[in-house]
Amino acid sequence: SMNHEENYVVLRDTLPEEHARTKRRTRAASMKHVPDSFLVEVHVMVDEHHYSVFDRREDLVTYLALTIVLVNMRYEDTASPNIQFLLTSIQKEQEFAQTFVEFDIGWPHANRTYADANTTFKNLLKKYGRSPADITVAVTGLILADNYEYFSSEDVAVKGQARLGGVCNVNYSILMVEDVPMSFGMVNLLPHELGHALGAPHDGKIYKWNTYLPPRNNCRKVSNTDHFIMHPSEPGNQKFSNCSREHMTAFISTLSTSCFELKTKRNCTTEVKELPGVSINLTKNCQIAHPNFLEWKWEFTGNCRFQCCSRLSLNYDEVTCGVEHSLPDGAD
């Protein structure tokens, strides 16, 4: 009947507008309890392979506090909410790394001890999966590696592990990274692993945390030239893609208000204002990273990276070089 037609037209005109309004309302509602700025409390746990390199406890504290300052610089352009990290406690914990011995990737004449990435992370989840803070960062001074039957340089590609959405989770609020002590190498790894813990998958992947804040379709595309922080294989060092930021916002919207409340009155800060690259001693870095070398020469490999090299024997000229390391902030 004619009446029916008319009704239909009227309905059709009001629907999309109405729909958009409801969507905006639910979107706003799901963000209502989220503060403008989210201070994520971080508990750092370091193993003996890392902390034993520091002469004094305060040197370790300064190093870790400065690391968090540098990580915060990478999160400066996050918004709704702005995300920053607070170092609230430090724990020296022996032997959390499950180890194995294999030949030294940078020095085939000798063996070295590696941390078996998967079993170490499993062990960490089981024993320390519930963080005393919002997230625990476990730092090993060993090189993380996959313990496969035929060991090769590809097996040391793993640099860290985290669960997606681990922040404030009762079972898996922990992530792990490797770090050459004193090198600030983990400044390059932490933004990526913390990004996972805050709900961001690798660029090119999508995850729906909140129906009202769905990831955009074009988040499935990943360009090999954009080296954003959440790039799957070659993370850049400076910025998050829009997709990563939207994922983090959506994840944070699912957290309860207790996660946003500060649980600690004190935190570990540092008076150091200078960027570490200004005064870093790369030769010393190389000595810590490659104890088997006979000598420690370093060379820039471009793209803010360097490698350590040594002659295989001091009687002749054949040279071997280790894996690339990242130059710390402030190095020329």
N, C-alpha and C positions, 0 to 999 in steps of 0.2 A: 504494500500500500504506500501511498504517497507519504503518509505520516512517517513511516519507517525510514524512507529515504532521507527526509529532512533531519530526523534525529541523527542519522548516521553522519551527515555533513557537519552538524553542530558538534557532535562528539569528536570527529576527526580534527576539527580546528582547535579544540581546547587540549587535546591529549598531549602532543609533544611538549608544549609550553609547561603544562601541569607536571608532566613527567620530569622535565629538566629541573623544575623547581623542587620536586620531591628529592631528586637525586642530589641537588645541591644541599638540601636540608640534611639528608642522611650523611652526606659527605662531611658537612660541618659538624654534625652531631658526633660522628665517629672520631673527630679530632678535638672535641671540646675539652677533654681532660688532659690533652697533651700540652705541656708548657712551651713557651717560645724557645726556650733553650734547655736542652737535655744534657745534664752533666752525668756522663757514664762513669761510675766508680770502678777503678781497675785494681785488681790484686795481682801483683807480679810474683811468680815463683821461678827462681833461677836454680839451675843444677850446679854441681861442684865443678863441672867442666867450664862453667862460665864464671861463677863468682870467685873461684880460686885465683883468677888472673888479677883481681883487684887487691891492692895492698891493704886498704882500709875499707871498713864498711861504708864510711861516708863517700868514698870515691864511687862505690857501686850505686849508692842512693843518688848521687849527682848525675851519674851516667844514665840511670833509668828515668830520673825526673826530666832530664834534658831530652831524652828519647821521646817522652810523652809530649813535651812542648813542640817538638818537630812534627810529631804525628798530628797534633792539633792544628798546625799550620795547613795541613792537607785537608782538614775538615772545615776550614774557615768559611768556605762558600756553601756549606749545607744550610738549608733554611726549612722552616716549618717541620720539625724544630731545627734550630742550629745545634749541631752535635759537637761536644767537646769532652775530653777525657780527663779524669782526675785520678792521679796515682795515690791510692789510699793506704796500701800496705805492701810490704816486700817480705818474701819468705825464702830462705835458703833451704833447698830440699835436695837431699842426696839421692842419686840413683833412680830418678823417675824415668830416665831414658832406658829403653830395652836396647842393648847394644849387640853389634856383631863386628867381626874383624874381616877386612878385605884389603886388597892392595890399594895404595894411595893413588887416587885418580891423577893428582898432579905430579906424582913421584913414583913411577912404577917399580922402583927398586925396593920399596919398603911397604909395610902394611900400616893401616891406621884403623882406629875404632870409629865406627859410624853409629848413629842412632837409627834404629829400624822404625821408619815413620809410622806404619800402620799399627804395629803392636804397641809402640810407645803411646800413640794417641788413644788406642783402646784402653790401655792401662790408666792413662790420665783421666779418661771419662769415668772409668769405674771408681777410681780412688778419690779424684778431686772434682768430679763432675758438677758438684754443687758449690758454686763460688761463694766465698764469704762477702764478696762485693757484687757488682752487677755482672762482671766478667773476670775470669782469671786468665792471665797471659802466662803460659809456661814457656820459659826460654832455656834452650839447651845450647851449650857451647860446642857441642858436637855437630858434625854435618848430618843432616837428615838424609836418609837414603832408602830406596826400596830394596829389600833383601831378596833379590831374585837369584835363580840358580847361576845364570851367566852374568856376572857383574860387569857393568860398563858405565861409561861416563853419563849415559842417559839416566841411570838410576839415581844420580844425585840431583836431578832436576827439581825434586820436591823440596820446597823451602818452608812450608808451613801447612797446618791443617786446622780447619774450623768447621763447626756445624752451622748450617744455615739457621739464623734466628736464635742463636745461643744466649744472647744477652737476657739476663734475669730468668733464664730457664732453670728449673730445679734440677734437671738431670744432666744438662750439657752446657753449662755456662763456663766453658773453658776452651781455649784455643792454644795452639803451640806454634812457635817459630824457632828457627835456628839463628844464631848470631855469633859472629866472631867478636869476642869481648873487646870493648874499646873502639870498635870499628864503626859503630852506628849503622851497621848493615841492616839491622831489623827495622830501621826507619822506613826502608823501602818495602818491607813485607807486612808490617803491622796494619797500615791503612787498608790493605786488601783483605787480610784475615778478619779484621774488625768489621769491615764492610759486610762480609759473610755473616758474622755474628749479629749484625744489625739488619739482616734480612735481604741483603743484595746478592743475587746469584751472579755468575759470570755474565759479562756482556754477551748478548745473543740468546740468553736463556730468560724465561719469565717464570714468576711464581706469584700466585694470587694469595696475598695475606688477608685482604679485606675486600669483600665484594663491592663495597662502595668506592674503593680506591684501586680499580683494576689497572694493571700495567698496560701501556699502550701497545697496539699491534706492532708498531715498527721497532719495538724492543727486541724482536727476534732477529733483527739484522745486526750483524757486527762487522765493522769494516776493519781490515787488517792494518789500516794506516792510523786509526785512532787508538793511541795507546792510553786509554783511560785506566784508572786504578783497578777496575774489575775486569780488565782484559783477561781472557782465559789462560793464555800462555806467555804473553810478554807484557805484564802490567806496566803501565807508565807510572809516573811517580807523583804527578801533581794534582790531577783533577778527576772528579767522578763524572760519568756520563749522566745525562738527565734521567735515563732509565734507572740507573743505580740510585739516584736521589729519590725518585718516586717509590722505588721498592722500599727504601729505608723509611720513608714517611709512612707508607702503608703498614709496614711491620710495627713501627713504633706506635701507631694508632691502636694496635691490638694489646699493648702492654697495660698492666694495671697501674693505678696511680702509685702504689707502693714502690714501683720500680723507679719512679721519678723523684721520690723523696731521698734526700741525702741521709745515708745511714751512718756516716762517720763525721766526727767533728774536726778531725785533723787530716792533713794530707801531706805528702812529700813533695816539696817544691825545690827549686834551685835558684840561687842568686845569679848563676852564670848567664850573661847576656850575649856572649860571643858564640857565633855558630861554630860547631866543632871542626868544620873543614878548614877554618882559618889556621888552626894550630895543630892539625892532626899530623902524626908522624907515620907516613905510609910504610916506611921500612919496618917500623915496629909492628904495624898491622900485619905485614907479610910474615914476620917472624911468628906471630901468634897463630896466623891462619895456616902456615905451612911449616910445621916444626921439623919435617924431614929434609927440607932443602939444605944445600951446602952453603948457599949465599942468598941474599934477598935483594933482588933488583926489581923495581916496579916500572911499568910503562902504561901510559894511557891508551885505552882501546877505543876512545870516542864515546859519545853519548853518556858523559858523566860516569864512565866506568874505567877501571884499571885492572891490570893483572900482575901477579907476582911471578918472577922467573928466576931460574937458577941454572948454572951449568951443571950437567950431569956428573962431571968429574972436573976437578980444578985443573987437570992436566990437558984437557982439550975443550973445544969450543961449543960442542953440541949443547943446546939449551932446551929446557922444558919449562912450561908455564902452567900455572894452576887455573882453576875456574875464575871467571871474572868476578870482581867485587864492585859494589857501588861506591862512588865517591860521596862522602858526607856533605850535607848542606854547608855552603860557604867556601868550599874548595874552588880554586880558580879553574 
